[in-house]
Amino acid sequence: MADQAAVDALRDTVLRGAYAIAEASTIAKLDRDLVAAGLPPSQGDGSKATRAERSAAAVPDDRLHEVAIGLLNQGTWLHMLDRMAVQDLVWAEEQHPKIEKRTRRDIARTLPGWILTDHYQRFRALLGTLFDLGRGGITFGVDDHSLGGQIDRHFHRNEDWTVEQLFDELGAVDASDRRFALFLEGVVSGETVPDEEAQRQLVDAINPVLAGVGLELREMGSADGYPTFELVAIRSRAGRPKQLIFASPRKPDLRLIDAIDNDLEVVDRAEDVLVYDRPIGSDGLRWRELQAWWKDNHQLDDDAQAKRELWQRLGQSLPEDSPPQTLLFMLYHQIYRDALQDLPALLPEVWRHWDPKTVRTRGKDALLQFRMDFLILAPAGARIVLEVDGQTHYASEREVAPKQRRWFPDGDRYAHTMAQTRDLTLAGYEVYRFGANDLRGENKGEVRAMLTTFFDDLFRRHRIAVPGRPT
């Protein structure tokens, strides 16, 4: 029944398009115009309207979709409501990011409406390309009671509509995902707001809301000297972590205690490996939550003691033969000492894969990247991996003389490192690699400056506010 209703709706749309062609055409040119729009010729005499009706009726059900799109592409034959219906039909067959109604309302509540009213004529033109503003019309030739007229009066002149009410009246809250995405992209475009600073203010207001659902307006280029933005999904791992096994530089001893529920037991002593098993929300895992977990697990009463013990325990898990890795860990906490509570926890030695067999035994089928040097769980499901690459990632040691060994470039090892990066990236992780030479202790000041710039930029990218620093 629903399918037949859709067919009937499409046929009505095609019929209205045919009528519009007939109204604009002449008797002599009508068939040519109908065929140009994808309709069959009218086949016979009669009025233009009769011939248009006969042409639309001749379209078989399985061609209605194709003809409707043809009418849409012609640009002028369909009224706005019909155009919107056909557009939504086409977009429904494509993959577009899902934008829930709550997200749309949250965007409306944070959007600086004054920027839109400052550029109102351009904003009004954008609305006319995406929504039907002609509902209502002019009464007694005096007041414009169409939706467009109401927007002019209440949003622009009287300013007694909020942005959220404007969204409601337009139908933006209920619009298709693609239409709403085009609306957002249009709102922040240079065509609508020819002022780069104002464009970026709009983007900065919208993106924190979008980040909560894994989306962002990302700068993709420029047009006529103004930045262009597109709605894209933030690359992130689907789903939320169920448990974190970390702070163990050696392979932990695990046991699957319930294969049906995928329940794991860590056989190691608690001081040898840490397991964070609390829910991780849309804000990621911040130091605040990690510290509270440590405090509760160790039955501590003092926050300062919990912070100190946790930092020491994490530091102890770092490999002794990797001073660069230790330096990165220490500098992160020094740089953000005063803001640490609300920033993502930097988790060392995080286990991604676990296999009871060794890589040597498993051979070429072994999973890549068993353990990550550092993992950050950021807002909107983003998983950020930091790797510190020493010589073992791109070279191998060989004996050149009795009791003498030297390092030589090893293409196979380098290829393995790159394969690890691809594996993580394709799995939805965001990977950043540091060379050990980037983190040399004798250049601590330079390293600190480099890491400060890196983490500030990283946090800006993921809309993580750092007190005292620009967002």
Residue pairs with C-beta under 8 A, 6 or more apart in sequence:
7 61
7 64
9 85
10 64
10 65
10 68
10 89
11 56
11 59
11 61
11 64
13 68
13 71
13 78
13 82
13 85
13 86
14 39
14 56
14 59
14 64
14 67
14 68
14 71
15 52
15 53
15 56
15 57
16 78
16 79
16 82
17 37
17 39
17 56
17 68
17 71
17 77
17 78
17 82
18 34
18 39
18 52
18 53
18 55
18 56
19 49
19 52
19 53
20 76
20 77
20 78
20 79
21 30
21 33
21 34
21 37
21 39
21 52
21 77
22 30
22 48
22 49
22 51
22 52
23 48
24 33
24 76
24 77
25 33
25 48
27 48
30 42
30 48
30 51
30 52
31 41
31 42
31 51
34 40
34 41
34 42
34 52
34 55
35 41
36 74
37 67
37 70
37 71
37 74
37 77
38 66
38 67
38 69
38 70
38 71
39 55
39 56
39 59
39 67
39 70
40 55
40 58
40 59
41 55
42 51
42 52
42 54
42 55
43 54
43 55
43 58
44 51
44 54
45 51
46 54
59 67
65 89
68 86
68 89
69 86
69 90
71 77
71 78
71 86
72 78
72 83
72 86
72 87
72 90
78 86
80 131
80 132
80 133
80 134
81 132
84 131
84 132
84 179
87 176
87 178
87 179
88 176
88 178
88 179
91 176
91 177
91 178
91 179
92 176
94 178
96 176
96 177
96 178
96 181
97 177
97 181
97 215
97 231
97 232
97 233
98 177
98 213
99 177
99 180
99 181
99 213
99 215
100 213
101 173
101 174
103 209
103 210
103 212
103 213
104 167
104 172
104 173
104 180
105 164
105 167
105 173
106 209
107 184
107 205
107 206
107 209
107 210
108 162
108 163
108 164
108 166
108 167
108 172
108 173
109 163
109 164
110 205
110 206
110 208
110 209
111 163
111 187
111 202
111 205
111 206
112 201
112 202
112 205
113 155
113 162
113 163
113 166
115 193
115 198
115 201
115 202
116 123
116 163
116 187
116 193
117 123
117 155
117 156
117 159
118 198
119 192
119 193
119 194
119 195
119 198
120 156
122 191
122 192
122 193
122 194
123 187
123 192
123 193
124 148
124 151
124 152
124 156
125 192
126 183
126 186
126 187
126 189
126 191
126 192
127 133
127 148
127 151
127 170
128 148
129 186
130 175
130 179
130 182
130 183
130 186
131 147
131 170
131 171
131 172
131 175
132 147
133 146
133 147
133 148
133 151
134 146
134 147
134 148
135 146
135 147
136 144
136 145
136 146
136 147
136 149
136 150
137 144
137 145
137 146
138 144
138 145
138 146
138 149
139 145
143 149
144 150
144 152
147 169
147 170
150 169
151 161
151 166
151 169
151 170
154 160
154 161
154 165
155 161
155 166
161 169
166 172
167 173
172 179
172 180
172 183
175 183
181 231
184 206
184 217
184 231
185 217
185 229
185 230
185 231
186 192
187 193
187 202
188 199
188 202
188 203
188 206
188 217
188 229
189 199
189 223
189 226
189 228
189 229
190 196
190 199
190 223
190 224
190 225
190 226
190 227
190 228
191 223
191 224
191 226
193 199
193 202
194 226
196 226
196 227
199 226
199 227
199 229
200 227
203 217
203 219
203 229
204 471
206 217
207 216
207 217
207 463
208 463
210 216
210 217
210 231
211 234
211 379
211 380
211 462
211 463
212 282
212 379
212 380
213 380
214 233
214 234
214 236
214 380
214 381
215 231
215 232
215 233
215 234
216 231
216 232
216 234
216 463
217 229
217 230
217 231
218 229
218 230
218 231
218 232
219 227
219 228
219 229
220 228
220 229
220 230
221 227
221 228
222 228
234 380
234 381
234 382
234 462
235 382
235 428
235 430
236 380
236 381
236 382
236 383
236 428
237 381
237 382
237 383
237 427
237 428
237 429
238 381
238 428
239 381
240 279
240 280
240 281
240 381
241 280
241 377
242 262
242 277
243 264
243 275
243 276
243 277
244 274
244 275
244 276
244 277
244 285
244 347
244 350
244 375
245 252
245 254
245 264
245 266
245 273
245 274
245 275
245 350
245 351
245 354
246 273
246 274
246 275
246 276
246 317
246 347
246 348
246 349
246 350
246 351
246 375
247 273
247 274
247 313
247 314
247 316
247 317
247 347
247 348
247 349
248 268
248 272
248 273
248 274
248 317
248 349
248 351
249 317
249 318
249 319
249 349
249 371
251 354
251 370
252 266
252 267
252 268
252 272
252 273
252 351
252 354
253 266
253 267
253 268
254 264
254 265
254 266
254 267
254 354
255 264
255 265
255 267
256 262
256 263
256 264
256 265
257 263
257 264
257 265
266 273
266 275
271 313
274 313
274 317
276 285
276 290
276 293
278 289
278 293
280 289
280 377
282 379
282 380
282 381
283 379
284 344
284 376
284 377
284 378
284 379
284 380
284 381
284 382
285 344
285 345
285 347
285 377
286 341
286 342
286 343
286 344
286 345
287 340
287 341
287 342
287 343
287 344
287 345
288 341
288 342
289 345
290 310
290 345
290 347
291 303
291 306
291 307
291 310
291 341
292 306
294 300
294 306
294 309
294 310
294 313
295 303
295 306
298 306
298 309
300 306
300 309
311 333
314 329
314 347
314 348
315 326
315 329
315 330
317 348
317 349
318 325
318 326
318 329
318 348
318 349
319 325
319 349
322 388
322 390
322 436
323 439
323 441
324 388
324 390
324 434
324 436
324 438
324 439
324 440
324 441
325 348
325 373
325 374
325 388
325 439
327 439
327 441
327 444
327 447
328 374
328 386
328 388
328 434
328 439
328 451
329 346
329 348
329 374
331 444
331 447
331 448
331 451
332 346
332 451
332 455
333 340
333 346
334 448
335 448
335 451
335 452
335 455
336 343
336 455
336 466
338 467
338 468
339 466
339 467
339 468
342 465
342 467
343 459
343 464
343 466
344 376
344 377
344 378
344 384
344 464
345 376
345 377
346 374
346 376
346 386
347 374
347 375
347 376
347 377
348 373
348 374
349 371
349 372
349 373
350 371
350 372
350 374
350 375
351 370
351 371
351 372
352 369
352 370
352 371
352 372
353 367
353 368
353 369
353 370
354 370
355 362
355 366
355 367
355 370
359 366
368 416
368 419
368 420
368 423
368 424
369 420
369 423
369 424
372 385
372 386
372 387
372 424
373 385
373 386
373 387
373 388
374 385
374 386
374 387
375 383
375 384
375 385
375 386
376 383
376 384
376 385
376 386
377 383
377 384
378 384
378 462
378 464
379 462
379 463
379 464
380 462
382 430
382 462
383 428
383 429
383 430
384 429
384 430
384 432
384 458
384 462
385 424
385 429
385 430
385 431
385 432
386 432
386 433
386 434
387 421
387 431
387 432
387 433
387 434
388 433
388 434
388 435
388 436
388 439
389 417
389 433
389 434
389 435
389 436
390 436
391 407
391 436
392 413
393 413
393 414
393 417
394 409
394 410
394 413
394 414
394 417
395 407
395 408
395 409
395 410
395 413
396 407
396 408
396 410
396 413
397 405
397 406
397 407
397 408
398 405
398 406
398 407
398 408
399 405
400 406
421 431
421 433
424 431
425 431
432 454
432 458
438 447
438 450
439 447
440 447
441 447
456 466
456 469
459 465
459 466
459 469
460 470
460 471
463 471
465 471
